[in-house]
């Protein structure tokens, strides 16, 4: 009898131990977070991890998604593009996540794209990119070129600028975006000699690269800034910058040291937001420009609530190593935030976490009232949203100069602009 009771206790304990993970899995839905938490891109991507965890907690506090709490699975891409693919495979095949939010650089997205397609997974990509892509397994909440780069050029042309120096990091996003901008500038009547940074041509004479490029982590900008200073000496010149990551710090320090300012030659950056300005000499960069689909300075009840709630979450957060002081919000963070809510709405409309059915609902068009206004998912896996031109202030925020409402995301622009 004694043996029997002991056996029963062990049997019950074993059964309970076996049942606990099952019960847990029935109560939660696993969601992947795939960003660089180390390496050159950590300066930008760590904040996207933070805002995603905040968003999950916000949704969980209201009951979760289809009655299940979101269980985040966070992995570090470490600014290593092949590692991004390995981590994506881990999330999909081992962790069995229902959706993943992640990537910043286009090279990281290109690295994981075949993994998501072969596993029929779903990735929400939140950062501005070059277009020329539409995967059935990616939702691009990111700014397309016509939601950032071409509106910025339109604004500079309106302000009377006649010469455009193209500068970027040496990878697919800047290279492709600048080729689109080359076509766009020529279509606006800007002559080739007024487009700086240099060109590369193939054997037939066709331009295959426009602008100046530096590797990730590059620190010596003395020669390039000297070249820009000489190019801009005649006036009416601006720099269109697609530099990414912490390489912006030495560039802008060298720019200021050379005596170049927003008055002499403004820089329009597409990868520097309020978050990156925390690590830059912001007071020396007053008047420099940015173009995004969100600025923290937007005046609206929805944005004020978003900022307040995020700051309150930061204050009580126990995420290891999280930075709590001096935090700001920025466009990639908001596009991460709205991506989670678009996915939640699509899941609830589909009544299931099945990727294929969730994507079908997103393609029909789902709207969410975010901190920057209404965003709506499109059939082409991009998002309609508002666009803002902003000028940097000494406190690292942007003064909004102009806005464009409800801009439809167009991923395929190469070859659509005709030279005047």
N, C-alpha and C positions, 0 to 999 in steps of 0.2 A: 504493500500500500504506500509505504514511504517512497519507494522508487517511482511509483505511478504519479504521486503528487509532484515530485521533483521534475519528472519528465513533462508533466502537464505545464509546470511553470516555464520550463525551457521552451516547450513547444509554443506556448502563448507568446513568450518574449520574441522567439524567432519569427513567429507569424506577424507580430506587431512591427518588428524591425523591417520585415519584407514589405509590409503594407504602407509604412510611413512614407517612403519615397513616392509610392503610387498615389497616396492621398495628396501629397505635396504637388505632384505633377498635375493632379486634377484641379488644384486650386490656383495654379499659376500658369502663365504663358512665358516661355523664354524668348527674350529679345536680345539680339546682338548689338554691341557697340564696338566699332572697329576704327580706332583713330591712333595717331602717333602720340604716345604719351612720353616719348623720349626721342632724342635726335633733333635735327634742324627744324622739323615742322611742329615740334611740341609747343613752341611759342604760340602757335595758332590753334592747334587741335585739342589741347587739354581743356580749353574752355568749352569745346563742343561736347566732350565727355561730361563735363559738369552740368551743362544745361540739359542734356538728355536725362541724366539721373534726376535732376530737378523735375523734369516733365513727367517722368515715370511716377515719381512720388506724388505729384499733383494729381495724376489720373488715378493712382491707387487709392488716394485719400477719398476719392469720389466713387469708389467701387470697382475700379479696374476696367477691363474690356471684356464684354460678354460675361461678366461675373468673375473673371479671373484677374488676379493681381499680376502686374508685369514683373518678371524676374530678369533683371539685366545680367547679361554675360559680357563682361568687359575684357577686351584683349588689346594688346599694344602692337601696332604695326611698326613702331620704332623707326619711322622715316626710311624704312627698308622695303622697297617695292615688291621684291619676290616674297618677303615675309608676309606682306599683306595678303598674298594669294594663299599662303599656308594657313594663316589665321582665318581667312574666309572659309577655307575647306573645313577647318576645325569647327567653326560655328555651325556650319550646315550639316556636316556628316556626323560629328560627335555630339555636339550640344543640341542639335535639332532645333535651332531657333526658328521662329515663325517669320521673323523679319530682321533685317540688320540696318542700322543707321551708321553711316561712316564714310571715310575717305575725305581727303582735302585735295591733294594734287591729282591732276588727270592721269599721271603715270601710275598712281596707286589704284585709281578706278579702272584703268585699262588692265592692270594686273589681276584684279579680282573679277572682272567682267565674265571671262569664260568659266570661272568657278561657279558664279551665280547662274549662268545660263545652263551649264551641264547638270547642275543640281536642282534646277527649276526653283531657285530661291528668289528673294525680293530684297533689293538694296535701295534705300533712300539716300540720295547723294545731294549734299546741301551747299556746295561751294561753287562760285562762279566758274564757268568752264568755256571751252572753245567751240562746243557744238560738233557738228559733223558726225553725230552718233545718236542712235536711239535703240537701246537694248530693250527687248520685251521684259527683262527682269530687273530693270532699273527705273526708279522714279526720280526725275531730276527736279528737285525743288530749287536747285541752283539757278543763278542768273545765267541765261544764255547771252551770247554776244550782243544781241539786239536789246537786251535788258540792262546793259551796263556800258560796253565799249562804244557802240555807235551813238547812243544818247549823249555820252560824254564828249565825243568828237563833235556832234551837232552843237552842243553848248559852247565849245571852244571856238567853232566857226562863227557862231552868233556873236561872240565877244571880239571877233576880229583877228583871231590868230591865223597866221598864214603858213607857219612852218611847224612840223610835227616830228620830234625825235622819238623813235621807237626803241624801248629798252625792256629787256625781260630776262627771266631765268631760262636756262637752256633746257627746255623740255616741251612737250606737245602743246600745253595750253598757251604759253606766250607765242610760240612759233606759229600756230594755226590762227590765233586771234589776230596777230599782226599781219598775216597774209590777207585775212578778211578786211582788216582796217586799211591795208594798202589799196585793195579794190574799192573800198568805200570812199577813201580820200580822193582817189582818182576820179570816181564818179561824181564827186562834189566839186571837181574842177581844180583840185590841188595838184600842181605839177610834180613830177617825179623828183625833181631837184629840191623840192621843199619837204621831202620826206627823209629824215635823217636816221643814222644808225648803220647804214650800209645795206647792200643787197648781195645775194648769191644767185648765180644763174646756172642753169644746166647747159649741156652742150648745144642745145638749140637756141639758147639765149633767153629762155623763159625764166623769170624770177621765181626761185624756189624758197627763198628766205629773205625776210625784210626785217631790219633792225639789228641791234646789238644784244648779245646774250652772254650771260655769265653762269657758271655752275652753281648748284646749291651750296650754300656755305661760303661763297666767295666773300672776301673781305677787303680787297684792295681796289678801290674805285677811283684812285687818283687820276689815272690816264683817261678813263671814260668821262669823268666829270670835267676834266680839262677839255676834252673834245666837245662836250655839250656846251661848255662856256664859250668856246670859239664859235660853234655853230649858231649859238643864240645871240652873238654879238650885235647882229643887225636888228634885233628886236622882233616882236610879233611871233615868238617861238614858245612852244610848250613841249614838255616831255610826257609821253604816254608810257606809263610804267606798268609792266606785268611781272615785276620782281616778286618772288615769293619767299616767305619765311623770314628767318632772322638776318638774312643778307641785307634786308632793308635798313638795318641799324647802321652798318658802316657806310652804306650808300648815302643816306641822308646826313650823316655826320660829315662826310666828305663834301657833300653838296653845300651845306651851310658854311663849312670852313673855306670853301672856294669863293664865298661871297654871293652865291646864287640864291635868290629868294623867290617867293611867289610873285613879287612885282617884276623881277627881271626875267624869270623864266619859270612859270608855274609847272608843277608836276601833278599829273592826274594819275592816281594809283588805283588799281583794281584789286589789290590784295592787302591793302592796309585799311583796317577798320579801327574803331575805337579800342578794340582789344590789343591790337599790335602797337597802338600809340602808347600803351603803358610802358613799353620798352624802348621808346624812341625819344629823342630830345624835342618833345612836342612844342615847347615855347619857341624853338628856333624854326618851326615849320608852320607857323601861323599863316593862313592864306592858301596853303597847298590844298589840292582838291581830291575828292573821292566821288565815286558814283556807285551806289548800292541800292538795294530794294528795301533797306531799313536803316534808319539812324536812331540812336538812343534819344536824340533831341526831338523826335516826333512828339507833337502835343496831341495826345488823345487819352481817353480814360482807359482804353485797352492796353496801351503802351505803359501808362503809369502803373497799372495793376501788375503787368508782367514784370516790370523792373522791381517793384516793391516786393512781390512774392519771391522773385529769384534772390533778392538780397536777404529776405527773411530765411529762406532755405539755406543759403550760404552760412548764415550766422549759427544755425543749429546743426549744420552738416558734420558728420563724423567720417567722411570720405578721407582715407589716409593721404596726407600730403597736400590736401586741397588748399589753394590760396584764398584767403577770405578778405584781405584788405585791398582797397583800391580797385575793386572789380567793376567792370562795365558790361554793357550788352552791345551786340553788333549783329550785322546782317547774317553771317553764317550761323550764328547761334539761333537767331529767330527762324531761319529756314530749317534748322534742325528741329526746333520746337514745333513749327507748323507741320513739318513732315510727320511727326508722331501723331498729331491730331488728325491729319488727313488719313493716315493708316487706320487709326482707331475708328473713324467714321466709316471708312470703307469696310472694315471687318464687321461692324455692327449692321451695316446695310446688307452685307452678304450673309450675315448670320453664321459666319464660320471664319476660322483662321486660314483656310486653304488658300494658298498663294494665288492660284489661277483665278479663283472667284473674287478674291480681294482686288487683284489687278483689273479685272473686268469692271468692278464698280468704280475704281479710280479713273478708268478710261471713259466712263460715262460722264464724268465731271462731278467732283465733290468740292464744295466751298467751305472755307473756315475763316472766321473773322479773327485775324491775328493782330499782333501789336502794330503792324504797318498797314493794316487795312485788309481787304478781302483777298484771299488767294484761292484760286480754283484750279484743280487738276485738269489737264487736257488729255485728249485722246492720244496725242503724240508723246505722252509721258513727261511733259513739261508743265509749267505752272504759270497761269496769268497772275500778274501782281503789279503793284505800283513801283515806279523807279524814281530815285531822288539824286540830285546833284548837291554835294555839300562842300563847305569850305572849313578847313581846320581852324579851331580856336585854340587859345593858349592852354585851356584846361583839357585838351585832348578830345573834345567833342566836335561835332560838325554843325555849322550853321547851314540850314537848308536854303539853297538858292533857287532851286527849280524842281518841279516834280512832273512826272508823266503818269497818267492814270491807266490802270488795267492793261498793261502791255503784255501781249500774247507772246509766249516763248517760242522762238523760231530757231530750231537747232541747225538747219541746213542753209547757210548763207553764201558759201563760196560759189562764185560764178553768177550770183544774182544781181550784182551791181555792174552797170555798164559805164565804161570810161567816157567822160565828156570829150 
